[in-house]
């Protein structure tokens, strides 16, 4: 029997919309953990692995699709340059939105568990363990991406409007400021 692997360990990706600490409900649905993975278009190995896993999920999911893969099947691998042309974060990337009802395991680059929400955030970089599966819900048919585990390997500029403290205060010279305050307050 053919080995139809639907699990992928990505190469280095950037994490966006990291909802990995508490599950959230979208439009009254079951609460889920979720994340968007920004995959550089240059990472052909990860992209090929994802494409193969999607094809395998289609084959495994034939029963979900009543024996025939629909022509207009929704798939999770999307082109950031086409779908989000006004967002520089997505430029030169594909992206996949992954979710799960179970909290993902999160490790640092030394394979220690990450337990502090400040240590894993939208904008950091790492690897993801994801899987692909077929769905047929209320007439919507497609392949979805499940979220398994995450490994942070590098900090990055936080996404979502938050700026780092270093950037906020980069123009302040504490030595000069202290001297001025000493003159004012004695």
Number of C-alpha atoms within 10 A of each C-alpha: 3 5 6 15 16 22 22 19 16 20 17 20 23 25 26 23 15 18 18 24 16 10 17 16 10 9 7 7 8 10 16 19 21 26 21 19 26 25 26 20 16 11 15 12 12 19 20 11 17 24 18 18 23 27 19 20 23 26 18 16 20 14 13 17 18 10 10 12 17 13 6 9 13 14 19 18 19 16 19 23 17 13 12 13 13 11 10 11 16 21 17 16 21 22 24 21 19 23 24 18 14 15 18 19 16 19 19 17 13 9 11 10 12 17 13 9 9 7 11 26 23 22 21 20 23 22 20 26 18 23 21 26 21 25 18 14 9 6 7 10 18 23 21 21 24 23 27 20 15 24 23 24 17 14 15 14 14 16 17 11 6 9 11 13 8 8 9 9 10 9 8 9 9 10 9 10 11 11 11 12 11 10 9 8 6 7
